[in-house]
C-alpha cells in the first residue's frame, strides 16, 4: 500500500512538472510573437525608444515587462541562456538592440548569463544602483533603457568586468542567420 501511495504521489509530481514546462514554453512563444508584432522591436533601427509604460505593457510579455521596466530579477539558474553555447548575437528582448556577441560570454557560476564586454559603447547605459543595501552599477539597454542586470569588476580578462544579465530580457540570433538576413537586406 505504501508503494502504491508513493507511486501515485510521484506520478502527480511528474504531471505537475510537465504542465509547468508547457506553460513556460507557451510564455516564451507568446513573448516572441509579441516582439514580432511590435513596431518598437527592430534589430536594425538604432533610434532611441521612449514610450510610456502602458504601451510597454501592451508590447511585452508580463515576464519581460517585470524585468525590463520594473527592474526585476529572474531566479538564478533558470535562464535558457545560462548554459547556452551557440555562436551569434544577443539582443534586447524589448527593442531588438544588439547587446553582446557570444564570444564575450563566459561561465561565471553566478546563475545568470555573463559577458565580459558589450557589443559597443552605445549598447549599454550605466546607472548607479543603491537598492537592497548594496552599491552596484545597473546596466540598461542603450536604445530603450530596459533593465538588463548589473556589471561587476570580477570578470575575466581582457576587461575584468562581469555583465550579469537576466536571460529573460535577451533574444538570440545565430551567426549564420544574422549574416543571411544582412545579405538579403543589402541586396535590395
N, C-alpha and C positions, 0 to 999 in steps of 0.2 A: 504494500500500500504506500509506503514511504517513497519507493521508486516511482510509482505512478504519479504521485503528487509532485515530485521533483521534475519529472518529465513534463508535466503539464506547465509548471512554472517556467521551465527552460523554453518550451515552445512559445509561451506568452511573451517572454523577453525577446526572443528572436523575432517574433512578429512585430513587436513594437519598434525594434531597431530597423527592420526592413521598411516599415511605414515611414519612420522618421527620415531615413535616407532618401526615399522617394520624394518627400516633401522638400528636402533640401535641394534635390535635383530640379524640381519644379521651380523653386525660387530662383536658382541660377539661370534657368532658361527664361524666366519672366524678366530678370534683370537684363539679359542680353536683348530680348525683344524690345524692352522699353528704350534701351540705348539706341537700337537701330532706328526707332521711330522719332527719336529726339532731334530737334533742329539744332540743339546745342552740341551734341556729340559729333566730333569730327577729328580724324587723325591727320588731316592736312591743314585745317584752319588754325592759325596761331593767334587770332584776335582774342583779347581778354573777354571773359564771360562774366557778366554781372546781372544776375536775375534774382528775383525775390524768392524767399524760402518756400512760399506757397507754390511757385512754379517748379522749384526743385522737387517738391513732394509729388507733383504730378509726373515728373520725368523719371525719378529714381525709384528703385525698389525700396521698401522700408529698411532693409538691411544696409544698403549703400547709403541711404539718406542719414541713418543714425551715425555712421562712422564719418562720412564726408561733411555733413552740415552741422551735426550736433557734437562733433569731436569725440565720438565714442571709440571703443576699443573692442576688437574681436577677441574671443578667448584664445590663449596661446595654443599652438599646435593644431588648430582647426582649419587653417588656410590650405586650399588646394595648391597654393604656390610654395608652401613651406619646403617640401622636398622635390619640387619641380625642377627638371633638368633640361628642358627644351631650349633650343637656341633661337633667340628672337628679341623682341622689344616689349617692354611692359608700358602700358598706357594708363592714364587716369580713367577709371570706370565712369566717372561723372561727365567728363567733357571730351575724352579722347586724346588729351595732351600726352606726348611721348615723355616718359619719366626716366626709365632705366633700360640699359642694354643687359642682356642675360650674362654677358661675360664679366659684369661687375657684381653679380650675385654670389654670395658665399654662405656657407653653413656657419651660423653664429651660435647656435644652440639656445637662442633666446625664445624660440617658439613662434616667431614671425619671420616672413621673408626679409632677408637682409641684403643690402647692397653697399658697396663702398664709395660709389660715385654716381651722381645723376647724369643723364644723357647730355645736359647742357646747363649753363649757369641760370638761364631763364626758366628752366623746367621746374624749379623748386623755389619757394619763398620760405624764409626762416623767420620764426616768430618766438619770442621768449614765452615760456610756459611755466608758471609757478603754481600750478594746481596740485592738489593732493600732497602738499607739504614738500614738494620737490622743486628743484630748479632744473629745467630741461629746455631743449630747443625743439619746438614743434616744426614739422615740415608740412607745407601745404603745396598744392598744385599751383604752378606758376601761371596757369591760364584761368582757372575758375576758383581758386583758393579753397579747394576741398581739403579737409584734414586728411593727411596720409599716415602720419605717425610721428616719430621723433628721430633725431640724429644724435649719436653719442660719439665720444672721442676714444673708443676702444676697439676700432676696426682694424683690418689688416692693411699692409702697405698696398698701394703707394700713398693713399690718403690718410690712413689711420682713423677713418670715420666708419661708423656703422649706422646706416639708414635703416631703422627698424620700422617696417611698413605693414599696415593692415592689408592683408591679401584681398579682403572684400572690396577695397577701392581700387583694385588693379584689374586690368584686362591684359591679355597677352596675344601677340601675333607672332607666329613662327617666321623665321628669317626668309625662307623661300616664298611664303605667301606675301609678305610685305614687298619683296623685290618684284614679284609678278604684278601686284597691284600698281606699284610705282611705274613700271614699264608700260602697263596698259593705259594709265592716266596720261603719260607723256607722249603717247602715240597720237593722241587727238589734237 
